[in-house]
Amino acid sequence: MSKALKRLHTDHINFMKLMKLMKAEVENITTNGELYVSLILDIVDYIQHYPNTIHHPMENVIFEYYLQKYDSDCQPIIQLLEEHNSLSYIPVKIEECMQKIKSGEIQSKDALIEKLEQFISDQIEHINKEEKEVFPLLENSFTKNDWKYIDSKLTASEDPLFGDKMKQGYETLYKRISDSASN
């Protein structure tokens, strides 16, 4: 597996940990009515800042290269590129809903639960499509020279949650992910 795909695959493993934690929070809200606002806002903050500004742009470089060089009508890749745009808006909607609940503007958590469940489902489906369908296609299609070219176009950016240098403010989120992994 290429260096770029290894990194994206590792990101996906980490994103799935977040989705697992988010699922547990949805279950907690549904079962106990308890809402850990700061935890969900931390997850949303991370998703807005790393996947949407680093991870997806990396994939976009790779996917667009494939479309230009190999198959300009590859529907799975075209669909994933479209999803990168549409998925970026959902965390904003979740954050808006969270802020309204936090301020007392809305009392019902049903809209939040619905947005969270949809987001989790969409993210898992998106990741699975990349991992099971598109990444193998890229691995089988690209040459070493293709990967060298792609690597030259990608910039190195540290993951602020799972990387070597954790961004201040993510410590609690990381601890919750670690705790949920051991359960």
C-alpha positions as CSV (number, residue, x, y, z in Angstrom):
1,M,0.0,0.0,0.0
2,S,1.3,3.5,-0.9
3,K,2.3,6.0,1.8
4,A,-0.6,8.2,1.0
5,L,-3.2,5.4,1.2
6,K,-1.7,4.1,4.4
7,R,-2.2,7.5,5.9
8,L,-5.8,7.8,4.7
9,H,-6.5,4.3,5.9
10,T,-5.1,5.1,9.3
11,D,-7.3,8.3,9.3
12,H,-10.3,6.1,8.5
13,I,-9.6,3.8,11.4
14,N,-9.4,6.8,13.7
15,F,-12.6,8.3,12.2
16,M,-14.4,5.0,12.9
17,K,-13.4,5.3,16.6
18,L,-15.0,8.8,16.6
19,M,-18.2,7.3,15.0
20,K,-18.3,4.6,17.6
21,L,-18.0,7.2,20.4
22,M,-20.7,9.3,18.7
23,K,-23.0,6.3,18.4
24,A,-22.5,5.7,22.1
25,E,-23.4,9.3,22.8
26,V,-26.6,9.1,20.7
27,E,-27.5,5.9,22.6
28,N,-26.9,7.8,25.9
29,I,-29.1,10.7,24.8
30,T,-31.8,8.3,23.7
31,T,-31.7,6.1,26.7
32,N,-30.8,8.5,29.6
33,G,-31.6,11.9,28.1
34,E,-28.1,12.9,29.0
35,L,-26.3,15.2,26.6
36,Y,-22.6,15.8,26.9
37,V,-22.5,19.0,24.9
38,S,-18.7,19.6,25.1
39,L,-17.9,16.1,23.9
40,I,-20.1,16.3,20.8
41,L,-18.8,19.8,20.1
42,D,-15.2,18.5,20.4
43,I,-16.0,15.8,17.9
44,V,-17.7,18.3,15.5
45,D,-14.7,20.7,15.9
46,Y,-12.3,17.9,15.0
47,I,-14.3,16.8,12.0
48,Q,-14.6,20.4,10.8
49,H,-10.9,21.0,11.1
50,Y,-9.1,17.8,10.2
51,P,-11.2,15.6,7.8
52,N,-12.7,18.6,6.1
53,T,-9.5,20.7,5.7
54,I,-6.7,18.0,5.5
55,H,-8.0,14.5,4.9
56,H,-10.6,15.1,2.2
57,P,-8.4,17.6,0.3
58,M,-5.7,14.8,0.2
59,E,-8.2,12.3,-1.1
60,N,-9.4,14.9,-3.6
61,V,-5.9,15.3,-5.1
62,I,-5.7,11.5,-5.5
63,F,-9.2,11.1,-6.9
64,E,-8.9,14.0,-9.3
65,Y,-5.6,12.6,-10.6
66,Y,-7.3,9.2,-11.2
67,L,-10.1,10.9,-13.1
68,Q,-7.6,12.9,-15.2
69,K,-5.3,10.0,-16.0
70,Y,-7.3,6.8,-16.0
71,D,-11.1,7.2,-16.1
72,S,-12.8,10.6,-16.2
73,D,-16.2,8.9,-15.8
74,C,-15.5,6.7,-12.7
75,Q,-18.8,7.1,-10.9
76,P,-17.7,5.9,-7.5
77,I,-14.9,8.5,-7.4
78,I,-17.1,11.2,-8.8
79,Q,-19.7,10.4,-6.1
80,L,-17.1,10.5,-3.3
81,L,-15.9,13.9,-4.5
82,E,-19.4,15.2,-4.3
83,E,-19.8,13.6,-0.8
84,H,-16.7,15.5,0.4
85,N,-18.7,18.7,-0.3
86,S,-22.0,17.5,1.1
87,L,-20.5,15.9,4.3
88,S,-18.7,19.1,5.2
89,Y,-22.0,20.9,5.9
90,I,-23.4,18.4,8.3
91,P,-21.1,19.1,11.3
92,V,-22.0,22.8,10.9
93,K,-25.7,21.9,11.2
94,I,-25.0,19.7,14.3
95,E,-23.0,22.5,15.9
96,E,-25.9,24.9,15.3
97,C,-28.3,22.5,16.8
98,M,-26.0,21.9,19.8
99,Q,-25.7,25.6,20.4
100,K,-29.5,26.1,20.3
101,I,-29.9,23.3,22.9
102,K,-27.1,24.8,25.0
103,S,-28.7,28.2,25.0
104,G,-32.1,26.8,25.8
105,E,-33.5,28.0,22.4
106,I,-34.8,24.5,21.7
107,Q,-35.6,21.8,24.3
108,S,-36.1,18.7,22.1
109,K,-33.1,16.6,21.4
110,D,-34.9,14.8,18.6
111,A,-33.5,17.0,15.8
112,L,-30.0,16.6,17.2
113,I,-30.4,12.8,17.5
114,E,-31.6,12.7,13.9
115,K,-28.7,14.8,12.6
116,L,-26.2,12.7,14.6
117,E,-27.6,9.4,13.4
118,Q,-27.6,10.6,9.8
119,F,-24.1,11.9,10.1
120,I,-22.8,8.7,11.6
121,S,-24.5,6.6,8.9
122,D,-23.2,8.8,6.1
123,Q,-19.7,8.8,7.4
124,I,-19.5,5.0,7.8
125,E,-21.0,4.5,4.4
126,H,-18.5,7.0,2.9
127,I,-15.5,5.4,4.6
128,N,-16.6,1.9,3.6
129,K,-17.0,2.9,0.0
130,E,-13.5,4.4,-0.1
131,E,-11.9,1.4,1.7
132,K,-13.7,-1.4,-0.1
133,E,-14.2,0.0,-3.5
134,V,-12.0,3.0,-4.4
135,F,-8.7,2.4,-2.5
136,P,-8.3,-1.1,-4.1
137,L,-9.0,0.4,-7.5
138,L,-6.3,3.0,-6.9
139,E,-3.8,0.5,-5.7
140,N,-4.4,-1.7,-8.8
141,S,-4.3,1.2,-11.2
142,F,-1.5,3.5,-10.0
143,T,2.1,3.0,-10.8
144,K,5.0,3.9,-8.5
145,N,5.5,7.0,-10.6
146,D,1.8,7.9,-10.1
147,W,2.3,7.6,-6.3
148,K,5.5,9.7,-6.5
149,Y,3.7,12.4,-8.3
150,I,0.8,12.3,-5.9
151,D,3.1,12.4,-2.9
152,S,4.8,15.5,-4.3
153,K,1.4,17.2,-4.4
154,L,0.4,16.3,-0.8
155,T,1.4,18.4,2.1
156,A,2.3,16.9,5.4
157,S,-0.1,17.9,8.2
158,E,-0.3,16.4,11.6
159,D,-3.6,14.9,12.9
160,P,-4.5,17.2,15.8
161,L,-6.2,14.4,17.7
162,F,-4.4,11.2,16.8
163,G,-1.0,12.6,15.8
164,D,2.2,12.9,17.8
165,K,1.3,16.4,18.9
166,M,-2.2,16.6,20.2
167,K,-4.0,20.0,19.8
168,Q,-4.7,21.6,23.1
169,G,-8.4,21.0,24.0
170,Y,-8.6,17.5,22.5
171,E,-7.3,15.7,25.6
172,T,-10.7,14.9,27.0
173,L,-11.9,13.7,23.6
174,Y,-8.9,11.5,23.2
175,K,-9.4,10.0,26.7
176,R,-13.1,9.2,25.9
177,I,-12.0,7.5,22.7
178,S,-9.4,5.5,24.6
179,D,-11.8,4.6,27.3
180,S,-14.5,3.5,24.8
181,A,-11.9,1.4,23.0
182,S,-11.1,-0.5,26.2
183,N,-14.8,-1.3,26.8
